[in-house]
Structures are given as structure tokens and as C-alpha cells.
Amino acid sequence: MPDITADDAKAIADKLTRDDPTEPGRRRFRIEVKEGRCHRIVKVWYGDRHIGQYGIQRASAYKRHNYVAEQLHLSRKQAYDLAKCPLTVDGYITILEQKREI
């Protein structure tokens, strides 16, 4: 399994911001990004429920960011798939529902 890079971590935040769920009754994700001194902090919300947060190191496009998966309640493969598009926003919501995170 390839490592999750800073670019993948950014792609996950972009996807959750950009893509709407297609199944009725599902909400959009809300992403808050705060610029820190050494990191960009990404907080992920589903409705009023805080799902998790992760930091993206500056100038580290190729450093490993594998912790992102755990922070978002995913396996590393699922996080990689979310970044690279095989896993949809609806699929991610389903995973969160199965894990009783939402």
C-alpha cells in the first residue's frame, strides 16, 4: 500500500469540501483549515459532529502522512482511495455510519 502524502491529505480535504453526497438525507462535510506555523490544520465536520482533524506539514509533499487515515476513522487503503477517487463521499459516510462515528 502506498503511503499517504501531503498531496493526498490535501486531496482528501478538497474532495470532502467539493463533493456533495448523492444519497438523500445525507449532509455535506464541512472543512475548517487553519494555518499554523509549521502545519496546516484540517478539521473535518459532518453536520455538527466533529469527525477528526489532521495536520499537513508545510513543504513536505513527499513525507508520509499515514496518520491521516486514523484521524478520519479509515484504514490506510480507504484513506488512499478517498484521496485518489475510488472511495466516494457517500462511501466514506457509510464507513463512518458502520463505525458509529455518525
Rosetta blueprint (number, residue, H / E / L):
1 M L
2 P L
3 D L
4 I L
5 T L
6 A H
7 D H
8 D H
9 A H
10 K H
11 A H
12 I H
13 A H
14 D H
15 K H
16 L H
17 T H
18 R H
19 D L
20 D L
21 P L
22 T L
23 E L
24 P L
25 G L
26 R L
27 R L
28 R L
29 F E
30 R E
31 I E
32 E E
33 V E
34 K E
35 E E
36 G L
37 R L
38 C L
39 H E
40 R E
41 I E
42 V E
43 K E
44 V E
45 W E
46 Y E
47 G L
48 D L
49 R E
50 H E
51 I E
52 G E
53 Q E
54 Y E
55 G E
56 I E
57 Q E
58 R L
59 A L
60 S L
61 A L
62 Y L
63 K L
64 R L
65 H L
66 N L
67 Y H
68 V H
69 A H
70 E H
71 Q H
72 L L
73 H L
74 L L
75 S L
76 R H
77 K H
78 Q H
79 A H
80 Y H
81 D H
82 L H
83 A H
84 K H
85 C L
86 P L
87 L L
88 T L
89 V H
90 D H
91 G H
92 Y H
93 I H
94 T H
95 I H
96 L H
97 E H
98 Q H
99 K L
100 R L
101 E L
102 I L
